[in-house]
Structures are given as C-alpha cells and as structure tokens.
C-alpha cells in the first residue's frame, strides 16, 4: 500500500493542500506574500567589485 505523501507547507509545516500548493491554506499563502512585499525575503544580487556602490534609495 502506497500512501501519497504531500510536501510540508513552508510557513507552518502542515501538509500542503492542492488548491494552495505549496501552502496548506490561503492564510499561509498570504503570510508568504506579505513577507515578499515587506522585503523580508530578497533575491541576492551579485556585486561587481569594480563598480562603485549604488546610490541609496531615497524612498527608504
């Protein structure tokens, strides 16, 4: 007997739900989106040491 094993939700570690994959619920999907929008998550960028550092963002 083979039981289907669902991957864990990256927010709360419960089994993911097909309609919210990879999350278990709309709540966890919203938590993840909020983290991206608040810049808690970021994609690292390669910095070229030959270029001067970028100007600071006046919006921050």
C-alpha positions in Angstrom: 0.0 0.0 0.0 1.5 3.3 -1.1 0.3 6.4 0.7 0.7 9.7 -1.1 2.9 12.0 0.8 2.3 15.7 0.5 5.2 18.1 1.0 5.1 20.4 4.0 3.8 24.0 3.9 6.9 26.3 4.0 5.2 28.6 6.6 3.6 26.2 9.2 5.0 22.8 8.1 1.5 21.2 7.8 0.8 19.1 4.7 0.2 21.2 1.7 -3.2 21.4 0.0 -3.5 21.0 -3.8 -5.5 24.2 -4.2 -2.9 26.3 -2.3 0.3 24.4 -3.3 2.9 24.7 -1.9 1.0 26.1 1.1 -1.7 24.5 3.2 -4.1 27.4 3.2 -4.8 30.8 1.9 -3.6 32.3 5.2 -0.1 30.8 4.7 0.0 31.9 1.1 -0.9 35.5 2.3 1.8 35.3 5.0 4.4 34.4 2.4 3.2 37.2 0.0 3.4 39.7 2.9 7.0 38.7 3.6 7.9 39.3 0.0 6.1 42.7 -0.1 7.7 43.8 3.1 11.2 42.8 1.8 11.7 40.2 4.5 12.6 37.9 1.6 15.1 39.0 -1.1 16.9 37.5 -4.0 20.6 38.1 -3.6 22.4 40.0 -6.3 26.0 39.6 -7.5 28.0 42.7 -6.7 30.8 43.7 -9.2 33.7 44.9 -7.1 34.9 47.1 -10.0 31.8 49.2 -9.9 31.1 51.9 -7.3 28.3 51.1 -4.8 24.8 52.1 -5.9 23.2 55.3 -4.7 21.0 54.9 -1.7 17.3 54.7 -2.4 15.6 57.9 -1.3 12.3 56.0 -0.7 13.8 54.1 2.2 
